[in-house]
Amino acid sequence: MLGLAKRLRARIFQASTSEVYGDPAIHPQPESYWGNVNPIGPRSCYDEGKRCAETLFFDYYRQHNLDIRVARIFNTYGPRMHPNDGRVVSNFIVQALKGEPITIYGEGQQTRSFCYVDDLIDGIVRFVDAEPGFAGPINLGNPSEFTIRELAQQVLDIVGEKSKLVFCPLPADDPTQRKPDIALAREKLGWEPRVKLEEGLKKTVSYFEDLLLEGE
Ligand code: UDP
């Protein structure tokens, strides 16, 4: 894709990830942080794959002056997630709607910061439309941080279910904390997320309610 963009002199966007920070020792994570990634663990192919892609993007930027844009996307959720994609927001909502137990991995004290999809899209569009020469990398995510237990509680409150929590083994190398520093996005793009977790979860619950009804 980089070769194609070079030949066509096209602008090219990489949807990178907060996973480049691994299990971060610095909190919240600014773009200048190099990360703490296990190179041989079970999630390394994703983390290192995205890191390698960032490297290639910046090589093309330096060597060929290609107009690249690299955004590091933090946890994002919203309508149209796949019900079985295994991520925490979709899992918890589908479990709560079906009255099934909520699967907490580990103690649920690990944190994530969840960005509603419309906010993310707005950030991406602003970034790719920004002036040439601003390559990033730039963090796009919502800096409001929650433990996984807190997320479970919010989902249950919205759905109005009293599902019990079941505690499952924590996957290897699961980051213990994650929260974006979005000072750069604020400064360069005038961007910050607007949708609070509760509001975004309500919209997502309503999407999954309709989806599950259709499947009945
Ligand atoms: N998680 C959980 N229960 C689930 C799915 C995920 O407790 O049913 C936890 C998972 O261990 C992680 C967090 O929720 O700590 C976010 O997981 P997800 O896969 O959504 O995103 P990522 O780990 O890539 O941030």
Boltz pocket constraint, residues with backbone or C-beta under 6 A from the ligand:
constraints:
  - pocket:
      binder: B
      contacts: [[A, 75], [A, 86], [A, 87], [A, 88], [A, 89], [A, 91], [A, 92], [A, 103], [A, 104], [A, 105], [A, 106], [A, 108], [A, 110], [A, 111], [A, 112], [A, 148], [A, 170], [A, 171], [A, 174], [A, 175]]
      max_distance: 6.0
